[in-house]
Amino acid sequence: MEYKDYYKILGVARDATQDQIKQAYRKVARKYHPDVSKEANAEAKFKDIGEAYEVLKDPEKRAAYDKFGANWQEGQHFEPPPNWDAGFEFRGTGYTGADASGFSDFFESLFGHGQTGRQRTHVFRMKGEDQHAKIVIPLADAYRGARQTITLTRPVIDGDGRVSTSPHTLHVVIPKGIIEGQRIRLEGQGLPGHGGGPAGDLYLEIVFQEDPVFHAEKRDIHLTLPVTPWEATLGATLTVPTLGGHVQVKIPPNSQGGKKLRLKGKGLCSASHQGDQIVTLQIVLPEPRTEEQRRLYRTMAEQMPFNPRSGLER
Amino acid sequence: MIEQRIYIQGMVLNEEMRCSLADLCSLCGVNAELIHDMIEEGIITPEGPSMREWCFTSVAVKRVQVAMRLQRDLRVNLPGCALALDLLDELEELRRLSRRR
């Protein structure tokens, strides 16, 4: 078990006043709230912050925690000394109402765990909490539909009311045509209920893996297609990748760079919504490597009077 | 022995999904009064001509759930939730645009 520096987590000095702790908590809680924050580890950070505040906001618990002093470093291996909490009155009922199911082993070793003894006899029948997680899938899985096995860590409460975490593995169908930001609700796969109540639900939010070729915008798939000046000017039929395999695409003559071609139905399609693939042309100039090749450009300059900047003249 | 894997097919909260007021309440674990307050505050907008025929989109489900968490975790009141949700939408749109560039 690792020592947790609750002062460091909230970003306050060890001699901070209760008001300063409250203010610091509110500030970091807003910053790392999983619905607000885009930090990759927001969920874990938010839990740590809640745990730190649970201890520091309570003068008694804070005093007990302070007994460890500054000798401990964040992350250092830690075992609480025997009878360390003698003289304090929170053992076994260390919670003051916060949802503590996600608190760390460190917290539990000091302040006990949520549902013990007397408390348990008062548990109402209640649905378990919903759980929310993100799953990262490749675009191809959304295009075709797929099956995925995911493992989540979740708190488990045993018969004695002890809380521990255990991995929870699920096999899930990813339906064809799902798009980024959409959620899959798995009924009864959330946290267990209380007092015989049903389990909560699990919501899986879809996030697309970065793809080197394709880029999804809702149902449409975007692709930048590099073409030569003569393909763009004279027109051509080119082989273009799509999520469903290669297709032949006709480039009309006199196409400029940035022109968009729409391949109907080649995006993310569900039962009732169609997505397209949008191909954006990017004209790539070949670098002349020989004198003869340079001459070709000079010939063009001589024989094709053209001012691309005429629009800038006033 | 071959392990038999059972794949769970969940409910997809997509553009097609619509739910009744009762469904919305049970999905989000809230009572109808709170949903009324959220509608008044502009957090969600029901579809349908009358209360009996109200239906809600997956976006409404998500907004109610986020509002509940903001209330619980950050003590944001309903007008604050409405503001935060609109700003979060705007932020998401700006992030999407900046990713494209």
Chai-1 contact restraints between the chains, C-beta under 6 A:
chainA,res_idxA,chainB,res_idxB,connection_type,confidence,min_distance_angstrom,max_distance_angstrom,comment,restraint_id
A,A29,B,L74,contact,1.0,0.0,6.0,A-B,restraint_1
A,R30,B,L74,contact,1.0,0.0,6.0,A-B,restraint_2
A,H33,B,D73,contact,1.0,0.0,6.0,A-B,restraint_3
A,H33,B,L74,contact,1.0,0.0,6.0,A-B,restraint_4
A,D35,B,V66,contact,1.0,0.0,6.0,A-B,restraint_5
A,D35,B,R69,contact,1.0,0.0,6.0,A-B,restraint_6
A,R147,B,Y7,contact,1.0,0.0,6.0,A-B,restraint_7
A,H171,B,R5,contact,1.0,0.0,6.0,A-B,restraint_8
A,H171,B,Y7,contact,1.0,0.0,6.0,A-B,restraint_9
A,V172,B,I8,contact,1.0,0.0,6.0,A-B,restraint_10
A,V173,B,Y7,contact,1.0,0.0,6.0,A-B,restraint_11
A,V173,B,Q9,contact,1.0,0.0,6.0,A-B,restraint_12
A,P175,B,V12,contact,1.0,0.0,6.0,A-B,restraint_13
A,Q182,B,N14,contact,1.0,0.0,6.0,A-B,restraint_14
A,R183,B,L13,contact,1.0,0.0,6.0,A-B,restraint_15
A,I184,B,G10,contact,1.0,0.0,6.0,A-B,restraint_16
A,I184,B,V12,contact,1.0,0.0,6.0,A-B,restraint_17
A,R185,B,G10,contact,1.0,0.0,6.0,A-B,restraint_18
A,R185,B,M11,contact,1.0,0.0,6.0,A-B,restraint_19
A,L186,B,I8,contact,1.0,0.0,6.0,A-B,restraint_20
A,L186,B,G10,contact,1.0,0.0,6.0,A-B,restraint_21
A,S272,B,E16,contact,1.0,0.0,6.0,A-B,restraint_22
